[in-house]
Amino acid sequence: MLLKRILSAALAAAAILAFAGCGKSSDSSSKAESSQTETQQQTTEQTTTAKSATTNASADKTAEKPVPGKLYALNQDEGDAPAISALKLNGNQVGTEEGVNGWKASADKIRFVFEQSEWIELYPQTELTSGLAAYLVPHSDDAATYTDTFVAALNDDTPKTELTKPEEQGAAWGSFYAHPETNAPGYYDLIITSGMKPVAMVMVRIYPEGGLSDYDDAKLEQLMNNESSAAIQ
């Protein structure tokens, strides 16, 4: 009888220990699963944050404030060469061929100050020989607005010129001017299109008629340097 009681107690103790062991194993498994879930959540959050930062950086780059006198490519696929690689702008009222009107076609040093009624001549460097045009529109800090739909909606008061490769070496491809009655002094974007697609842009400033008459080449260049420096800051 005593032996039976001893065996029964031993079996009961073994059962308790086994149950306790299962409980600890279950707790360990739950903790491991919980830790794994937290790690996955942290990884997901870090990835989302990184993607968000990259997207914001890309958006900031796209929304970069343009600098006057600098050529910008529009609607260009990554890896493609720009449709307009360089541009020269001349005026017929101020400046000389020995000064600002003699600057070579460039991507970052383009004459950009003109008066109302002053003919602006365009000399683009491009592989395209047809289908090009240029428009003068009020400036926008968001170049993404320049699409074929935007161009199609422009009215007849918008200064426009067809750009045709000249037969004479060194001649202008086209020209237009800001009319005093429809184009107030201020900042404008000179947009070049291929077909209806905007492919390039340079920001210019239009002054009132006679507003630059007292400026020689040195003063015009200094004026543009000051404008460009202010835009970069």
LINFENBEL-V715649 format. One record per helix or strand of 2 or more residues. SS is the DSSP state (alpha for helix, beta for strand). FROM is the first residue (numbers start at 1). LEN is the number of residues. If there is no record, write none. Layout:
# LINFENBEL-V715649
ss=SS from=FROM len=LEN
ss=SS from=FROM len=LEN
This chain:
# LINFENBEL-V715649
ss=alpha from=2 len=61
ss=beta from=71 len=3
ss=beta from=84 len=8
ss=alpha from=100 len=3
ss=beta from=113 len=3
ss=beta from=120 len=7
ss=beta from=132 len=7
ss=alpha from=143 len=3
ss=alpha from=148 len=5
ss=beta from=159 len=5
ss=beta from=174 len=3
ss=beta from=186 len=9
ss=beta from=197 len=11
ss=alpha from=217 len=16
